[in-house]
């Protein structure tokens, strides 16, 4: 467990609905008066913007992209994640280093090596949600978002899905059936959070 606060991470392939659920959880806990920090990766910082821009200007080489992800995450941990946890806040992340393992793993890197590199500086989550659904369903969902990218091709997403599923044996991981409705998913997420962190189930006492 992280000293002070809680780190809750949402992961899954494109189209799994994890981003919506991460935001809904943050909004629900904030409405109860809890101190919550919501963020996502890549961030809107210098390195994260370079990763995002590459989707428009042209894909970087695998190594260049990986280096940017690591620089972005190191800055994210130093400037936001670690300080918020130290203050006793709940940090909710839409993607974290597990996405690097999955997506860069699909580009040929060893996920185990990527995990070791990241866990040398990035705190482990207290709770990891892995949103899972069939790749064909995910592709149908993301089809309306714009031009297809390499990450949204079937073979790549299938490899990403396999890597995400390999994480579900971890004691801090919770597998979620992402075929459910938005409302059903929110209820399952809340129930899981309440089970792991009973202090977040109630409204926070106002000082």
C-alpha positions as CSV (number, residue, x, y, z in Angstrom):
1,X,0.0,0.0,0.0
2,X,1.2,3.5,-0.7
3,X,1.8,5.5,2.4
4,X,-1.0,8.1,3.0
5,X,-3.0,7.9,-0.2
6,X,-4.4,5.4,-2.6
7,X,-3.3,4.8,-6.2
8,X,-6.1,3.4,-8.4
9,X,-5.3,2.7,-12.0
10,X,-7.6,1.9,-15.0
11,X,-6.2,-0.1,-17.9
12,X,-7.6,-1.9,-21.0
13,X,-7.4,-1.9,-24.7
14,X,-8.8,1.0,-26.8
15,X,-12.6,1.0,-26.7
16,X,-12.9,-0.8,-23.3
17,X,-14.6,2.1,-21.6
18,X,-11.9,2.5,-18.9
19,X,-11.5,6.3,-19.4
20,X,-15.2,6.9,-18.8
21,X,-15.1,4.8,-15.7
22,X,-12.0,6.4,-14.3
23,X,-13.6,9.8,-14.6
24,X,-16.9,8.6,-13.1
25,X,-15.1,7.2,-10.1
26,X,-13.1,10.5,-9.6
27,X,-16.3,12.5,-9.8
28,X,-18.2,10.3,-7.4
29,X,-15.4,10.4,-4.8
30,X,-15.0,14.1,-5.2
31,X,-18.7,14.6,-4.7
32,X,-18.4,12.7,-1.4
33,X,-15.8,15.2,-0.2
34,X,-12.7,13.0,-0.7
35,X,-9.4,14.6,-1.9
36,X,-9.0,13.1,-5.4
37,X,-6.4,13.7,-8.1
38,X,-7.4,12.5,-11.6
39,X,-4.8,12.2,-14.4
40,X,-4.0,10.3,-17.5
41,X,-1.1,9.1,-19.5
42,X,0.4,10.3,-21.8
43,X,0.1,13.6,-19.9
44,X,-0.3,17.1,-21.2
45,X,3.3,17.8,-20.3
46,X,6.2,18.3,-22.7
47,X,7.0,14.6,-23.3
48,X,3.4,13.5,-23.3
49,X,2.4,16.1,-25.9
50,X,5.3,14.8,-28.1
51,X,3.8,11.3,-27.9
52,X,0.3,12.6,-28.7
53,X,1.6,14.7,-31.6
54,X,3.3,11.7,-33.2
55,X,-0.1,10.3,-33.9
56,X,-0.7,13.3,-36.2
57,X,2.7,14.0,-37.6
58,X,3.9,10.5,-38.0
59,X,4.8,7.5,-35.8
60,X,8.1,7.7,-34.0
61,X,10.5,4.7,-34.0
62,X,9.7,2.2,-31.2
63,X,12.7,3.3,-29.1
64,X,12.0,7.0,-29.5
65,X,8.4,6.5,-28.5
66,X,9.4,4.3,-25.5
67,X,11.9,6.9,-24.3
68,X,9.2,9.6,-24.4
69,X,6.8,7.5,-22.4
70,X,9.4,6.9,-19.7
71,X,10.3,10.6,-19.6
72,X,6.7,11.6,-19.4
73,X,6.0,9.1,-16.6
74,X,9.0,10.0,-14.6
75,X,7.9,13.7,-14.6
76,X,4.3,12.6,-13.8
77,X,5.4,10.6,-10.8
78,X,7.7,13.3,-9.5
79,X,5.4,16.3,-10.0
80,X,1.9,14.9,-9.4
81,X,1.6,11.2,-8.4
82,X,4.1,10.9,-5.5
83,X,3.2,14.3,-3.9
84,X,-0.5,13.6,-4.0
85,X,0.0,10.2,-2.4
86,X,2.2,11.7,0.3
87,X,-0.6,14.2,1.1
88,X,-3.0,11.3,1.6
89,X,-5.0,11.9,-1.5
90,X,-6.6,9.3,-3.8
91,X,-4.9,9.3,-7.2
92,X,-6.9,7.9,-10.1
93,X,-5.1,7.3,-13.4
94,X,-6.4,6.6,-16.8
95,X,-3.5,4.5,-18.1
96,X,-0.1,3.9,-16.4
97,X,3.0,1.9,-17.0
98,X,0.9,-1.2,-17.7
99,X,-0.1,0.4,-21.0
100,X,3.5,0.8,-21.9
101,X,4.0,-2.9,-21.2
102,X,1.0,-3.7,-23.5
103,X,1.4,-1.3,-26.3
104,X,5.2,-1.2,-26.5
105,X,5.1,-4.9,-25.9
106,X,3.0,-5.2,-29.1
107,X,5.8,-3.3,-30.9
108,X,8.4,-5.9,-29.9
109,X,9.7,-4.9,-26.4
110,X,9.7,-7.4,-23.6
111,X,6.9,-6.5,-21.2
112,X,8.7,-8.0,-18.2
113,X,11.7,-5.7,-18.9
114,X,9.5,-2.7,-19.3
115,X,7.8,-3.5,-16.1
116,X,11.1,-3.7,-14.2
117,X,12.3,-0.4,-15.7
118,X,9.1,1.4,-14.6
119,X,8.7,-0.1,-11.2
120,X,12.2,1.2,-10.4
121,X,10.7,4.7,-10.1
122,X,6.9,4.4,-10.4
123,X,4.8,3.4,-7.4
124,X,2.8,0.2,-7.6
125,X,-1.0,0.7,-7.7
126,X,-3.1,-0.2,-4.7
127,X,-5.8,-1.2,-7.1
128,X,-5.6,-2.0,-10.8
129,X,-8.7,-2.3,-12.9
130,X,-8.2,-4.3,-16.1
131,X,-11.2,-3.7,-18.4
132,X,-11.5,-6.6,-20.9
133,X,-13.5,-7.3,-24.0
134,X,-13.0,-9.0,-27.3
135,X,-10.8,-7.2,-29.8
136,X,-13.5,-7.2,-32.5
137,X,-15.9,-5.5,-30.1
138,X,-13.2,-2.9,-29.2
139,X,-12.5,-2.2,-32.9
140,X,-16.2,-1.7,-33.5
141,X,-16.4,0.8,-30.7
142,X,-13.3,2.8,-31.8
143,X,-14.3,2.7,-35.4
144,X,-16.0,6.1,-35.2
145,X,-13.1,7.9,-33.6
146,X,-11.2,8.8,-36.7
147,X,-8.4,7.2,-38.8
148,X,-7.2,3.8,-37.7
149,X,-3.8,3.7,-36.1
150,X,-1.4,0.7,-35.8
151,X,-2.5,0.3,-32.2
152,X,-6.1,-0.2,-33.4
153,X,-5.3,-3.0,-35.8
154,X,-6.5,-6.3,-34.7
155,X,-3.3,-8.2,-34.3
156,X,-1.7,-5.4,-32.3
157,X,-4.8,-5.0,-30.0
158,X,-4.9,-8.8,-29.5
159,X,-1.3,-8.8,-28.3
160,X,-2.1,-5.8,-26.0
161,X,-5.1,-7.6,-24.6
162,X,-3.1,-10.7,-23.8
163,X,-0.5,-8.6,-21.9
164,X,-3.2,-6.9,-19.9
165,X,-4.8,-10.2,-19.1
166,X,-1.5,-11.5,-17.9
167,X,-1.7,-8.9,-15.1
168,X,-4.9,-10.2,-13.6
169,X,-3.1,-12.7,-11.3
170,X,-1.6,-9.8,-9.4
171,X,-3.1,-9.4,-5.9
172,X,-3.9,-5.7,-6.6
173,X,-5.6,-6.4,-10.0
174,X,-9.4,-6.6,-10.6
175,X,-10.6,-8.0,-13.9
176,X,-13.7,-6.2,-15.3
177,X,-16.0,-7.5,-18.0
178,X,-16.2,-4.4,-20.2
179,X,-19.2,-5.6,-22.2
180,X,-21.5,-4.3,-19.4
181,X,-23.4,-1.0,-19.6
182,X,-21.8,2.2,-18.3
183,X,-24.0,2.1,-15.3
184,X,-23.3,-1.5,-14.5
185,X,-19.6,-0.9,-14.8
186,X,-19.7,2.1,-12.5
187,X,-21.5,0.1,-9.8
188,X,-19.0,-2.7,-10.1
189,X,-16.1,-0.3,-9.9
190,X,-17.6,1.4,-6.8
191,X,-18.2,-1.9,-5.1
192,X,-14.6,-2.9,-5.7
193,X,-13.3,0.4,-4.4
194,X,-15.4,0.2,-1.3
195,X,-14.2,-3.3,-0.6
196,X,-10.6,-2.3,-0.9
197,X,-10.9,1.1,0.7
198,X,-13.8,1.2,3.2
199,X,-12.9,4.8,4.1
200,X,-13.9,5.9,0.6
201,X,-17.4,4.4,0.8
202,X,-18.8,7.2,3.0
203,X,-18.8,11.0,2.7
204,X,-15.6,12.5,4.0
205,X,-15.9,14.5,7.3
206,X,-15.6,18.2,6.7
207,X,-13.0,19.9,8.9
